[in-house]
Amino acid sequence: MVRTGEATVRQTRRRTQQHEQGEGEDESAGTKRASESEGAVDGAGVTGTKRCQPKKAGKEPDKGPGRYAFLPWLLMGLGAFSNIIQGKSGNPWLAGACLLTFNSLYISVVFTSFNPRLRDSRHPLYALAALTAVTYAIALGFGGNWFLFFPLLSLASGTVRILRGKKLAVWLITLSGSAGFLAGWRDDDPWGSFGIGYGTFLSGMVTSTVLSLFDTIQELNTTRQELARSAVEKERLRFSRDLHDLLGHTLSVVVVKAEAVRRLAPRNLDAALAQAADIEAVGRQALTEIREAVSGYREGSLATELDHARSVLEAAAIEPVIRQSGPPFPPQAAALLGWVVREGVTNTVRHSGATRCEIDVHAGNDRVRLTITDDGRGLAADPSAPAGGSGLKGLTERLASAGGTLHSGTDGRRGFRIKAELPVDTGELTDAEEAIR
């Protein structure tokens, strides 16, 4: 019984220790997660989004053969080295020095051809010229296995970027022809001379083709990355434009309606409640539009924007005068002009101090024109007006992408005018859909 009691006590203590360790691990894990979260927050960028390190999806794309891949081909010179060892080459010391010189120049050509700082300069070309002189000298001087250095010379020629194209083809034809002729003349072996000439041409051409192919693949990968970055920048620009237009207009409407509620509440409660209901409706509509802008499928409507413009101008005690003439025009053009109406009316309400605003829409046979004119003091006279006019600048870029134009400025001594023009042909407005999405 005593032993059983002691065993029970030991098991209870062990469980208690395990439970405490588990809690300690949970606390440490929680602390680690909290620190990671703090680090993520600290790593947030200017836009407030968390920076995430991209995960490597498998291996990086193959960059092709490197400079060391061409060194094993020097083993083709083992025949000449064997002749030196066996004393079959006259003056073995001179032959050894020539072999060492050839190997050194070959390595110099290959390494400078793969050096990012030197491959587009003339250093590989100078080294190749010296290698060519040594190759012809040792082939004519010793003959036999020494003619195998011509394919090595051609292989090194294929790595030189300056020679690629027609210059390399002419060089390889000249090199292979002279190598085959000299081999046949020196050793009186027609089949051997044909093998030397064919091997010389093939080794250089294959090397150049393979390296050019991998260079093209690298350029395509770089282009794809640039296109991806450009797509991200365009999407970021689209979202910033939509957010500026949506929030700027909505907040201006809310402010104007709130001021109307404050003015009407003491003397006309029903009218004040109507303005408050409009604020609620504007807020709900703004939520919907922001969701659509985030999803990228928001399209404006000129008729809807004109109705909103009339309501906002009346709430701001500005007399609206809206005129439309001409035949119907494509919805893409109407969507872009809806953005112009939204931005122009927002600027009028916020900055102009006007008492009258005219909106004129005229559709012709080939172009549609929209003019917004007020009798206020203009944007330049308002110190709260945004410097540089980011909204008008964004609209100018949008219309330019659709083949249109936008001009803005003071209307004579007083007032401000915005004039937008767009082509009616829907074929010219394919970029407009991208601009409003």
C-alpha positions as CSV (number, residue, x, y, z in Angstrom):
1,M,0.0,0.0,0.0
2,V,2.8,2.4,0.8
3,R,4.5,1.7,-2.5
4,T,1.2,2.2,-4.3
5,G,0.7,5.5,-2.6
6,E,4.2,6.6,-3.5
7,A,3.8,5.6,-7.1
8,T,0.5,7.5,-7.2
9,V,2.2,10.6,-5.8
10,R,5.0,10.4,-8.3
11,Q,2.5,10.1,-11.2
12,T,0.6,13.1,-9.9
13,R,3.8,15.1,-9.7
14,R,4.8,14.0,-13.2
15,R,1.5,15.1,-14.6
16,T,1.6,18.4,-12.9
17,Q,5.1,19.1,-14.3
18,Q,4.0,18.1,-17.8
19,H,1.0,20.4,-17.5
20,E,3.2,23.3,-16.4
21,Q,5.6,22.6,-19.2
22,G,2.7,22.6,-21.7
23,E,1.4,25.9,-20.4
24,G,5.0,27.3,-20.6
25,E,5.3,26.1,-24.2
26,D,1.9,27.7,-25.1
27,E,2.9,30.9,-23.5
28,S,6.2,30.9,-25.4
29,A,4.4,30.1,-28.6
30,G,2.0,32.9,-28.0
31,T,4.8,35.3,-27.3
32,K,6.5,34.2,-30.5
33,R,3.3,34.6,-32.5
34,A,2.8,38.1,-31.0
35,S,6.4,39.1,-31.8
36,E,5.9,37.8,-35.4
37,S,2.8,39.9,-35.6
38,E,4.6,43.0,-34.3
39,G,7.3,42.4,-36.8
40,A,4.8,42.1,-39.5
41,V,3.2,45.4,-38.4
42,D,6.5,47.1,-38.2
43,G,7.3,45.9,-41.7
44,A,4.1,47.5,-43.1
45,G,4.7,49.7,-46.1
46,V,3.6,53.2,-46.8
47,T,0.2,52.0,-47.9
48,G,-0.4,50.1,-44.6
49,T,-0.3,46.7,-46.1
50,K,1.8,43.9,-44.6
51,R,5.0,43.0,-46.5
52,C,5.2,39.3,-47.1
53,Q,8.3,37.5,-48.3
54,P,7.4,35.5,-51.4
55,K,7.9,31.8,-51.1
56,K,10.1,30.1,-53.5
57,A,8.0,27.9,-55.8
58,G,10.5,25.2,-56.7
59,K,13.9,25.9,-58.2
60,E,14.8,29.0,-60.1
61,P,14.7,28.8,-63.9
62,D,17.9,27.4,-65.4
63,K,20.2,30.1,-66.6
64,G,22.0,27.8,-69.0
65,P,25.6,26.5,-69.1
66,G,28.1,28.6,-67.2
67,R,31.8,29.2,-67.9
68,Y,32.9,26.1,-66.0
69,A,30.8,23.9,-68.3
70,F,33.3,24.6,-71.1
71,L,36.4,23.6,-69.2
72,P,36.0,19.8,-69.6
73,W,36.3,20.2,-73.4
74,L,40.0,20.9,-72.9
75,L,40.4,17.1,-72.5
76,M,40.4,17.0,-76.3
77,G,44.0,18.1,-76.0
78,L,45.0,14.9,-74.2
79,G,46.2,13.4,-77.5
80,A,48.6,16.3,-78.0
81,F,49.7,16.0,-74.3
82,S,50.3,12.3,-74.8
83,N,52.5,13.0,-77.8
84,I,54.6,15.4,-75.7
85,I,55.0,12.8,-72.9
86,Q,56.0,10.1,-75.4
87,G,58.4,12.4,-77.3
88,K,56.5,12.1,-80.6
89,S,56.3,15.9,-80.9
90,G,59.5,17.6,-81.9
91,N,60.9,19.9,-79.2
92,P,58.7,18.8,-76.3
93,W,59.5,21.9,-74.2
94,L,58.2,24.2,-77.0
95,A,55.1,21.9,-77.5
96,G,54.4,22.0,-73.8
97,A,54.6,25.8,-73.7
98,C,52.3,26.0,-76.7
99,L,49.8,23.7,-75.0
100,L,49.9,25.8,-71.8
101,T,49.4,29.0,-73.8
102,F,46.5,27.6,-75.7
103,N,44.7,26.4,-72.5
104,S,45.3,29.8,-70.8
105,L,43.9,31.7,-73.8
106,Y,41.0,29.4,-74.1
107,I,40.1,29.9,-70.4
108,S,40.5,33.6,-70.8
109,V,38.1,33.7,-73.8
110,V,35.4,31.7,-72.0
111,F,35.7,33.5,-68.7
112,T,35.6,37.0,-70.2
113,S,32.7,35.9,-72.4
114,F,30.7,35.0,-69.3
115,N,31.8,38.0,-67.2
116,P,28.9,40.5,-67.0
117,R,31.3,43.4,-67.1
118,L,33.5,42.2,-69.9
119,R,31.3,40.1,-72.2
120,D,30.0,43.1,-74.2
121,S,33.5,44.7,-74.5
122,R,36.3,43.8,-76.9
123,H,38.3,41.8,-74.3
124,P,36.9,38.4,-75.4
125,L,37.6,39.4,-79.0
126,Y,41.2,40.2,-78.3
127,A,41.7,37.0,-76.4
128,L,40.0,35.1,-79.3
129,A,42.4,36.7,-81.8
130,A,45.4,35.5,-79.8
131,L,43.9,32.1,-79.4
132,T,43.4,31.9,-83.2
133,A,47.0,32.7,-83.9
134,V,48.3,30.1,-81.4
135,T,45.9,27.5,-82.8
136,Y,47.1,28.0,-86.4
137,A,50.7,28.0,-85.3
138,I,50.6,24.7,-83.3
139,A,48.4,23.0,-85.9
140,L,50.9,23.8,-88.7
141,G,53.9,23.2,-86.6
142,F,53.0,19.8,-85.1
143,G,50.1,18.4,-87.1
144,G,48.3,15.2,-86.2
145,N,46.3,15.5,-82.9
146,W,47.1,19.1,-82.7
147,F,44.4,19.8,-85.3
148,L,41.8,18.9,-82.7
149,F,42.4,22.3,-81.2
150,F,40.4,23.8,-84.1
151,P,37.0,22.6,-82.7
152,L,38.1,24.0,-79.3
153,L,38.8,27.3,-81.0
154,S,35.4,27.2,-82.6
155,L,33.8,26.3,-79.3
156,A,35.4,29.4,-77.7
157,S,34.2,31.5,-80.6
158,G,30.6,30.5,-80.0
159,T,30.8,32.0,-76.5
160,V,31.8,35.5,-77.7
161,R,28.7,37.7,-77.8
162,I,30.1,40.2,-80.2
163,L,30.5,37.6,-83.0
164,R,26.9,36.3,-82.8
165,G,24.8,36.6,-86.0
166,K,26.2,36.9,-89.5
167,K,29.7,37.7,-88.3
168,L,29.9,34.4,-86.4
169,A,28.5,32.4,-89.4
170,V,31.2,33.9,-91.7
171,W,33.9,33.3,-89.1
172,L,32.9,29.7,-88.6
173,I,32.7,29.0,-92.3
174,T,36.2,30.5,-92.8
175,L,37.6,28.7,-89.8
176,S,36.2,25.3,-90.6
177,G,37.2,25.6,-94.3
178,S,40.8,26.5,-93.5
179,A,41.0,23.9,-90.7
180,G,39.8,21.1,-93.1
181,F,42.2,22.3,-95.9
182,L,45.2,22.5,-93.6
183,A,44.5,19.1,-92.0
184,G,44.3,17.5,-95.5
185,W,47.3,19.3,-96.7
186,R,49.4,18.6,-93.6
187,D,48.5,14.9,-93.0
188,D,47.2,13.9,-96.4
189,D,44.0,12.4,-94.9
190,P,40.8,13.5,-96.8
191,W,38.4,11.9,-94.3
192,G,40.3,13.3,-91.4
193,S,40.3,16.7,-92.9
194,F,36.5,16.5,-93.5
195,G,36.0,15.5,-89.8
196,I,38.1,18.4,-88.6
197,G,36.3,20.9,-90.8
198,Y,32.8,19.5,-89.9
199,G,33.6,19.3,-86.2
200,T,35.0,22.8,-86.2
201,F,31.8,24.3,-87.7
202,L,29.4,22.2,-85.7
203,S,31.0,22.9,-82.3
204,G,30.9,26.7,-82.7
205,M,27.4,26.8,-84.2
206,V,25.8,24.5,-81.5
207,T,27.5,26.5,-78.7
208,S,26.3,29.8,-80.1
209,T,22.7,28.5,-80.7
210,V,22.4,27.0,-77.2
211,L,23.7,30.2,-75.5
212,S,21.5,32.4,-77.6
213,L,18.5,30.2,-76.7
214,F,19.1,30.6,-73.0
215,D,19.7,34.3,-73.3
216,T,16.3,34.6,-75.1
217,I,14.7,32.6,-72.2
218,Q,16.2,35.0,-69.7
219,E,15.0,38.0,-71.7
220,L,11.5,36.5,-71.8
221,N,11.5,35.9,-68.0
222,T,12.7,39.4,-67.4
223,T,9.9,40.7,-69.8
224,R,7.3,38.6,-68.0
225,Q,8.4,40.1,-64.6
226,E,8.3,43.6,-66.0
227,L,4.8,43.0,-67.4
228,A,3.7,41.6,-64.0
229,R,5.1,44.7,-62.2
230,S,3.4,46.9,-64.8
231,A,0.1,45.2,-64.2
232,V,0.4,45.7,-60.5
233,E,1.2,49.3,-60.9
234,K,-1.8,49.8,-63.3
235,E,-4.1,48.1,-60.8
236,R,-2.7,50.2,-58.0
237,L,-3.3,53.3,-60.0
238,R,-6.8,52.3,-60.9
239,F,-7.7,51.6,-57.3
240,S,-6.2,54.9,-56.1
241,R,-8.1,56.8,-58.8
242,D,-11.4,55.1,-57.9
243,L,-10.9,55.5,-54.2
244,H,-10.1,59.2,-54.7
245,D,-13.2,59.8,-56.8
246,L,-15.5,57.7,-54.7
247,L,-14.5,59.0,-51.3
248,G,-13.9,62.6,-52.3
249,H,-17.4,62.8,-53.9
250,T,-19.2,60.8,-51.1
251,L,-17.6,62.8,-48.3
252,S,-18.4,66.0,-50.0
253,V,-22.1,64.9,-50.3
254,V,-22.2,63.9,-46.7
255,V,-20.8,67.2,-45.6
256,V,-23.2,69.2,-47.7
257,K,-26.2,67.2,-46.5
258,A,-25.1,67.5,-42.9
259,E,-24.8,71.3,-43.3
260,A,-28.3,71.3,-44.8
261,V,-29.6,69.2,-41.8
262,R,-28.1,71.7,-39.4
263,R,-29.7,74.7,-41.2
264,L,-33.1,73.1,-41.6
265,A,-33.5,71.4,-38.2
266,P,-34.6,74.6,-36.2
267,R,-37.3,75.6,-38.7
268,N,-38.3,72.6,-40.8
269,L,-37.9,69.2,-39.1
270,D,-39.4,67.2,-42.0
271,A,-36.9,68.7,-44.5
272,A,-34.0,68.0,-42.1
273,L,-35.1,64.4,-41.7
274,A,-35.3,64.1,-45.5
275,Q,-31.7,65.3,-45.8
276,A,-30.6,62.9,-43.0
277,A,-32.3,60.0,-45.0
278,D,-30.3,61.2,-48.0
279,I,-27.1,60.9,-45.9
280,E,-28.0,57.4,-45.0
281,A,-28.7,56.5,-48.6
282,V,-25.4,58.1,-49.8
283,G,-23.5,56.1,-47.2
284,R,-25.1,52.8,-48.3
285,Q,-24.4,53.6,-51.9
286,A,-20.8,54.5,-51.1
287,L,-20.3,51.1,-49.4
288,T,-21.6,49.4,-52.5
289,E,-19.4,51.5,-54.8
290,I,-16.3,50.9,-52.8
291,R,-16.9,47.1,-52.9
292,E,-17.4,47.3,-56.6
293,A,-14.2,49.4,-57.0
294,V,-12.2,46.9,-54.9
295,S,-13.5,44.0,-57.0
296,G,-12.7,46.0,-60.2
297,Y,-16.1,45.8,-61.9
298,R,-17.5,49.2,-61.2
299,E,-18.9,51.1,-64.2
300,G,-20.3,54.6,-63.9
301,S,-23.5,55.9,-65.5
302,L,-23.8,59.4,-66.8
303,A,-27.6,59.6,-66.1
304,T,-27.1,58.5,-62.5
305,E,-24.2,60.9,-62.0
306,L,-26.3,63.8,-63.4
307,D,-29.1,63.0,-61.0
308,H,-26.6,62.9,-58.1
309,A,-25.1,66.1,-59.3
310,R,-28.5,67.9,-59.3
311,S,-29.2,66.7,-55.8
312,V,-25.8,67.7,-54.4
313,L,-25.8,71.1,-56.0
314,E,-29.3,71.9,-54.7
315,A,-28.3,70.8,-51.2
316,A,-25.3,73.1,-51.4
317,A,-27.5,76.0,-52.5
318,I,-26.1,76.0,-56.0
319,E,-28.5,76.3,-58.9
320,P,-28.0,73.4,-61.3
321,V,-28.5,73.8,-65.0
322,I,-28.3,70.5,-66.9
323,R,-28.7,70.3,-70.6
324,Q,-28.4,67.2,-72.9
325,S,-28.6,67.1,-76.7
326,G,-27.7,64.8,-79.6
327,P,-28.2,61.1,-80.2
328,P,-27.3,58.4,-77.6
329,F,-23.7,57.4,-77.4
330,P,-21.9,54.2,-76.2
331,P,-22.0,53.2,-72.5
332,Q,-18.2,53.3,-72.3
333,A,-18.2,57.0,-73.2
334,A,-21.1,57.6,-70.8
335,A,-19.2,55.8,-68.0
336,L,-16.1,58.0,-68.5
337,L,-18.2,61.2,-68.7
338,G,-19.9,60.1,-65.5
339,W,-16.5,60.2,-63.7
340,V,-16.0,63.7,-65.1
341,V,-19.4,64.9,-63.8
342,R,-18.6,63.4,-60.4
343,E,-15.2,65.1,-60.1
344,G,-16.3,68.4,-61.5
345,V,-19.4,68.7,-59.3
346,T,-17.3,67.7,-56.2
347,N,-14.8,70.4,-56.9
348,T,-17.6,73.0,-57.5
349,V,-19.2,72.1,-54.1
350,R,-16.0,72.0,-52.1
351,H,-13.9,74.8,-53.5
352,S,-15.7,77.2,-55.9
353,G,-18.2,79.1,-53.7
354,A,-20.5,79.3,-56.7
355,T,-24.2,80.0,-56.9
356,R,-24.8,78.5,-60.3
357,C,-23.3,75.4,-62.1
358,E,-24.1,74.5,-65.7
359,I,-23.5,71.0,-67.1
360,D,-23.8,70.7,-70.9
361,V,-23.7,67.3,-72.7
362,H,-23.7,67.4,-76.5
363,A,-23.2,64.3,-78.7
364,G,-22.2,64.7,-82.3
365,N,-21.7,62.3,-85.1
366,D,-18.1,61.5,-84.2
367,R,-17.4,63.0,-80.7
368,V,-19.3,63.7,-77.5
369,R,-18.5,66.8,-75.4
370,L,-19.2,67.6,-71.8
371,T,-18.8,71.0,-70.3
372,I,-19.1,71.9,-66.6
373,T,-19.0,75.6,-65.8
374,D,-19.6,77.5,-62.5
375,D,-19.6,81.1,-61.5
376,G,-17.4,80.7,-58.4
377,R,-14.0,82.0,-57.6
378,G,-12.2,79.0,-59.1
379,L,-10.0,76.4,-57.6
380,A,-6.9,78.6,-57.4
381,A,-8.6,81.0,-55.1
382,D,-9.4,78.4,-52.5
383,P,-6.5,77.6,-50.2
384,S,-8.1,74.2,-49.3
385,A,-8.0,73.1,-53.0
386,P,-5.6,70.2,-53.5
387,A,-2.3,71.3,-55.1
388,G,-1.8,69.8,-58.5
389,G,-5.4,68.6,-58.9
390,S,-4.8,64.8,-58.6
391,G,-8.5,64.1,-59.5
392,L,-8.4,66.2,-62.7
393,K,-5.0,64.7,-63.5
394,G,-6.4,61.2,-63.2
395,L,-9.3,62.1,-65.4
396,T,-7.0,63.5,-68.0
397,E,-5.1,60.2,-68.1
398,R,-8.3,58.2,-68.3
399,L,-9.7,60.2,-71.2
400,A,-6.3,60.2,-73.0
401,S,-6.3,56.4,-72.8
402,A,-9.6,56.3,-74.6
403,G,-8.6,58.8,-77.3
404,G,-10.2,61.8,-75.6
405,T,-9.1,65.1,-74.0
406,L,-9.8,67.1,-70.9
407,H,-9.1,70.7,-70.3
408,S,-9.8,72.7,-67.2
409,G,-9.2,76.3,-66.1
410,T,-10.8,79.6,-65.2
411,D,-13.7,80.8,-67.2
412,G,-12.9,84.4,-67.9
413,R,-12.6,86.7,-64.9
414,R,-14.8,84.5,-62.7
415,G,-15.7,80.8,-62.5
416,F,-14.1,77.5,-63.5
417,R,-14.7,75.3,-66.6
418,I,-14.0,71.7,-67.3
419,K,-14.3,70.5,-70.9
420,A,-14.1,66.8,-71.9
421,E,-14.3,65.3,-75.3
422,L,-14.4,61.6,-76.3
423,P,-14.8,59.8,-79.6
424,V,-18.1,58.2,-80.2
425,D,-16.7,55.2,-82.0
426,T,-16.8,52.2,-79.6
427,G,-13.8,50.7,-81.3
428,E,-11.6,53.6,-80.0
429,L,-12.9,53.1,-76.5
430,T,-11.5,49.7,-75.7
431,D,-9.0,51.2,-73.3
432,A,-11.7,53.1,-71.6
433,E,-13.1,50.0,-70.1
434,E,-9.7,49.2,-68.6
435,A,-9.4,52.8,-67.3
436,I,-12.7,52.6,-65.4
437,R,-12.0,49.1,-64.0
